[in-house]
Structures are given as structure tokens and as C-alpha cells.
């Protein structure tokens, strides 16, 4: 039997279906009216806000500090305790998508919001793993992710029984942040530095370099990673002093580091952006140190140094947009601008004019009015095709720009 499609009811039905699909497609484009909430309003939120403005997304933010860096910049700023169930739940109910710029948030509230249809990225069960370094390390061990050997400790008395494991690194399970909660235990004389709380004792790793990879994943499962960066830490305060991008390592080492980062985000099934800090050992192995489920200090240079920044990429991931091109535009460095030791009070920036004369230097201040010793007050990105020139400019910025009170 031959069906005359031009005149039949079948033809009319097909035309209606196609017309409906066409109309739906027109309305299923990128929705700039999405209500995107951010838990935290610090410097990471400040830089995320700048990326959101570029794609007409209005962020709403909550932070416990009424004078947080984002408080005067975002149109909808809420003062609230990020670890309080009711505060997080009430804030999140007003959002289509909820994300974070700090891990210290109430997980139960986020789980409830997720169960009620709010898209929570990164997912709360993943943040919960990362909040506790003990659970985080156990995840690595259970999922064949390379990391340094460790022992879980319950208190300082337990630590004292493990003196045969020194030298080692003692890390508190919960609450450590920005270098706090980590102590090197070289001998029994250092036991007083250990934490009298659930922690972990990690074998001291003889490493050549400390590296980091920012990796992202969207809802569709698309994954992309930034080039590996090389971090140099402050000798006393366990904070990144400066970094180089891309890292000066062998191609084989770069591939291995990226492969590990991609493996972690895929095994977590995480949506968003993940910073993976690693050790490159003297035996040329990659060992994972810690991870952070948000934009990170080790990705700031991407604003000037890469075709897409980590902040652009985080938004693309949580909005389920195509991930951007993470390629390096030009070699870059990032120097953290820290409060000078011995100064607390209203911040004053010395040497700003001299730094702004440096070719390729871009100053990013975080809007913090008060400085205190080693507080992150901003960063300077430096771009330069010459590694020799780049290193010279790093030292120039470090010695010139000072934050005092």
C-alpha cells in the first residue's frame, strides 16, 4: 500500500511533531535567567563573578562576613553562616543551581536541596569526601589513585606511638585550610606540633616538584584539563608563594599528571572544576597530595595565560555548556600577594606603581580592607614568552609589592 504523505493524516501529524520540536529547540537555548547561587563570597567568588558577567548570569552569594570581597559587587548578597543548615537551605531554595567557592559548607542542607530538584555542583556527597582529609585519602587508596602511604591517627597519644614513622607529615582530618592543619613531624621533639584530634600521618615524600592540575567535567560527561603548573611554597607557612605555567617537566610526566587528574574527577563523577595537587617524586612518580572541588589558587594565572580561565570553565561545567579551550596562550606565572609579617590593620599597598610598570604584569587585588600576616590579599599574573625573563619578573614582584598596615 502506498501512503500519500501530502494529503494523509499521517503527514499532518508528522508536520505537527516537527513544528513542535522546532519551537521547543528555540526555547531550549542558553538560559541567562538561571538563578545561580554561590556559597562563599571571597576572592574566588569575586573572580567567578567577573566571568559570570561576561555571559549575562546574575550570581547570588552568601557569606558569613558582611564585608566579604563580593558583598558590594553582587546584586544579591546574603549574610549567613555557611555551616548552618537553615541558612544554607533557605538560600539554596531560591536557586536553580547551587555551587561553592569554599568547602566549609553544610552538607546535609545541600543534600536536601539536591533531593528537592536544585542542581548542586559539585555534588554534596563529593564535597563531604573532600571535607575530611582522612576520608579523602581513603578514597584514593580504595580507587587505586597514587598517593603517599598513610596511617589514620585518633589523637596525640596515638601519634606518640608512631615515632618509628618519623619524619612524616601530620594532617588534621577536618578544618584545615590555606596551610593550617598541616605539620611536619621530624622527630619526637615535634610531637607537640601534632594534632590532638582525628588526623592522618603521611609518609614524608622526597619530591622534586609540587604540581597541580585543574580538571573540569560537565553534566554530559565531557572532561578537560588545564596544563600542569609548578608550585613553589613559602618555606614556613605552607602557602603557594608563586607558580609557573606550564610546569617545567618532561612530556611523559605532564601526561601522567593529567591522566591522574582526569581519573579522579571521573571516578568521583563530579560536575564542576577540581584542583588536584600532586608531588613529582625523585623517582619520577606522580602522587596525589590533596584535591579541592572549586576554583583554586593554582589556577589564577589562567585568566591571562590561557584561552579560557578556570572561572569561565567552572561556569561552563555547572551550566552544562561545552568546555572551553584550556591551551596556553603564553607562558605565565602567578605571585601571591600576602600580608607582610608583623602588620595587622587597614591594608596599604607599597610598590604598586613599580609593579604596574612591569611588562606583562596584571594585578588582581581581592577587596580585603584588613591585612594580617600571610593573609592572601591578591595576586599578580605575569606573562612572558621567555622563561628567564619570567623568573626575573617573579623576583621583582616578590621584592617590590608589599602589603602593610
N, C-alpha and C positions, 0 to 999 in steps of 0.2 A: 504494500500500500504506500502511495506517495502522499506526503502531507504538504499542503500548500502553506508554507510558513507566513506568506504575506497576508493571507486572509484568515488564518485559523486563530482560535482562542489561544492555542499554544504560543503562537507568535506574539500575541498581545501580552501574555504572561511573562515571556522572556524579556520583552521590551520594558515592562514594569520593573522586573528584577534588576536589569542593567541600569535603568534610570535611578532606582533606589540606591544601588551600590555607588553610582557616580555622585549622588547627593551626599551620601554618608562619607565618601572619600574626601569631599570638600570640607566637611566639618571635622574630620579626624586629623587635620594638620596640627602643627605645633601650637599648643595652648599656652599663651602667655599669661593667662588668668589663673594658673595653678597657684594655690596657696602653699608656699614652701616655707616651712619653719626650720629654724636652726637653734639647737640647744647650745648656748655659748655665744658670747658677743665680744670675744677678744680679738687679737690681731689676725688670727686665721679667718675669723668671720668677716673682718674688715676687708681682707683681700678677696674673699669669696663674694662679698657684696659688690665689689668692683666688676667682677666677671658677670654677675647676675644682671647688673645694669645694662651690659652690652647686649643681652638677649631679652630685655624687657621683662625680666622676672623680678617681682617685688618680694624680697625676703622679709619675714618677720622673725625676730630674735628674742631669746630670753637669756638673761644672765643675772647672777646674784648681786653683781656690782652695778649700782645705778650710774656709775661713771665709767663703765666699761668702754673700750675703744669704739664700739659700734653704737653706743647709746644715743649719740647726737646725729648719726648718719642715716640710720634706717628709719623708715616711716612708721613702723610698728615695733616698738621696743617694749618688752615686758620685764619688770624686775621680779625675779623668782628664784627659789632655791632649786638648782638642777638635780639635787639628790632627793627632793621631796616628791612623794608620789602624787599628791593632789595638784601641786604646782605644774609638774610635767604633764599630767593627764589633761588638766584644763587647757593648758597651752596647746597641746597636741591635737585636741578635739577640733580646733579651729583650722587645722592644716589638712591638705591633701597628701603632702609628702613631708616627712619629718627627718631631719638629718642632724649631725653633730659636728662640733669643732673641738670637742674635748670629751674624753671617755668617762669622766666622773659624772654620770647621769643615772637617774633612777630606771633600772632595767624593767621592773615589774610594771610601771606605768607605760613604758614603751611596748611591752608585750601585750598589754590590754588594748592599747591603741591599734596595734597591728591586727589583733583579733577582730576589731570593730571596723576594719577596712582602710585605716590610714596606712599608706605605704611608708614604712620605716626603714631607711637605708643610711648606714649599714644596719643589718638586721640585729635586733636586740640580743638574740642568743649568741651572736658573734662578738658583740661588744662585751658581753658577760664573760666570754672566754678570755678576752684580752685584758679585761679589768684586773684579773688576778694572774700575776706572773707565774704562779705555781701551776695553774690550770693551763695557761698558755704553753709553758714548757712541756707539760704532759701531752698536749695536743701535738706538738712537734714529734715527740717520741712515738706516739700512737700512730702517726701518719707518715712515718719514715721521712721526716724532714730533718736534714742535717743540723745538729745543734751540739753545743758542748755538753759533756756528761754533767749530771747534777744530782743532788740529794735534797729532798724536802726536809726542812727543819721546822720544829714547832715553837721553840723559844731559845733564849740564850743558853740555858742549861744544856739543851740538846746540841747546840753548836759547840759547846765546850768539849763534848765527847768526840768531836770530829777533827781534832787538832792534827791528826795524821794526814788530813786532806789539804792542809795549808801549804802554799799560798792558794787562795781561792777568792771568789767574789760572792759576797752575801747580798741578796736582793730581797727586799720585803715584798710579800705577796700582793698586798693591796695598798694603794695610797701613794706609791712612789710616782714622782713626776719631775721632769726637767732636771734630771741628775740627782734629785733627792730620792732616798730609799735604796741607794747602791753604795756598798762599802767594800774596799779591798782589804781582805784579812790576810796579812803576810805571815803572821806568827801568833803565838799565844798572847803576846803583848797587845795585839789588836782586838782581842775578844770583846773589849768594852765597846768597840765600834759596832759590834753585831746587833741585830735586831731581836728584841725580846717579844717576838710576835711570829705568826706563821710566815715563813720565808723559804728561800731556797739557797743552797750553797752550790755554786757553779765552778767547775774546774777552770783554773786560770788558763786562758788560751794564748799561746805565743803567736801573735798575729803580725803580719806585715803591714796591713792596712785595714781601716774600717770603712766599709762601703754601705751604700744604701741604694735601693731601687724603689721607685714609685710605680705601682702597677694598678690598673683600673679594670673594672668589669661592669657592664650594664645588664639590664634585665634580660636582654636577648642572649646573654652569654658571651658577647664579644669582649675580648681581653686585649689590652695593650699595655706596654711598659715603657717608661722613660729610660734614657741612657743611664748607666750606672754612674753614681757620683762617689767621690772620695772625700771622707770627712776627717777633719783634724780637730781633736777635742782639747779643751782647756785642761792643762795638766793637773789642776786641783779640784775643779768644780763640776767635772763630768758633763759639760755643756759643749755643743759644737762651737768652735771658735771661727772656723771658716771651712768652706768646701770647694772642690774643683769639679767641674762638669765639662766633658765627660771624664771619668776616672782614668788615671794613667796606669792602665793594666793591660795584660795580654788579651787578644780577641777571645781566646779559649776561656779565660777567666770571666770575661764580660758575658759570654753566652751562658756559662754555668750559673752566674749570679742571677741573670734574667730568668733562666729556666726555673730556679728555685722560687723566685718571687711569683711567677705565674702559677707554679704548682700549689703554692699556699693559698692564693686567692680562689683557685678553682676547687681545692679541697674544702675550703670554707664555704664555697658557694656564695660569696659575698658580693653585694652590689654597692658600688662606690669606689673610693680610692684607698689604697693600702700602702703604707710606707713600711718597707722591710729593711731593717738594719742588720748588717752582716759583718763577719770577720773574714778576711782573706788570710789564711794561716800561712806559716812559713813553709808548710808542705803543699801550698797552692790549693788547699781545700776551701770551700765556702761553708761557713757555719752561721746559722741564723742566730742573732742576738735577741732582738725584740721587734715587735710589729705595732703599728698604730693605724687604726681604721679611719683615717681622716687626712686632710692635707697636713703637711709636715714640714718642719724646719729644713729638712734635706731636699725640699722641692721648691724653695722660694726662688731660686735662680731661674726657674723655668719661665717666669713672667717675661724676662728679657732674652733668655738664652735659647728657648725652644719655640717651635711653631705654635704649639698650644701650651698653656700653663697648667699646672696641677689643679688650679681652681676652676678653670674652664672645663677640664676633664672630669672633675668631681661632679659638676652640674650636668654635664653630658651623661654621665653614668647613671645618676639618680633620676634623671628625666627620661631615661631610655632613648637617648639620642645617639647617633653614630659617634664613636670615639674619635678624637682628633689626632692629627699627625704630631707625634712626640719627638720627631727628629730634632737634632741640634742645629740651630741657625748659625751659632758661633760659640766658640769656647767661652766659658764663663766661670765666675767664682762668686761665692756669697760669703760676706763677712758679717757675722752677728754684731750688732751694736748693743753692748751690755753696760749696765750701770757700773760706774767705777767703784772699786772697793773703798770704803770709808766715807761714802756720800749717800745721804738719805734726805729726801725733800723734793721741792719743786725742781723738775728737770731743766738743766741748762746744757746746750749742745756747743761744745768748743770744737773748732776746726771744721765746721760745716762748709764755710766758703772755700777752704782749700780743697776739701774732698770733691765739691761740686765742679771744680776746675779740671778734675781728672777725666781724661777722655774715656768714655765707655762706662763711667760710674753712674749708677742710678740709686738715689737714696730713698728708702722706704721707712718712714717713722710710723709708730704704731698708735699714736694718740694718747699715750700714757702720761699723765701730768706728773706723777710722782716717780722718782727714781730711788732705787736701793741697790746695794751691792749685787752685781751679776744678774740683775733683772733684765730680761730681753726688752729693749726699748725700740728696736728697729733692726734693719739690716741694709747692707749696701750690696747691690749686684754690680759686678764688673765684667764687661765683655771685652775680649781682645783675642785676635787670631793667634797671637804669639804667646806661648806658654811662659817664656822668660819674662816678657812684659807683664803678663797677668800676675805672676808671682811677685814681681816688684810692686805692682799696684796694690796687691793684698797687704803687703807690709806697710805701704804708705797709708792706707786707710786705717789699719790697726793702730798705727802710731799717731795718727792725726785726730781722728774723731773720738772725742771723749764726752761721756755723759756725767755731769756733776750736778751738785745742788747749790 
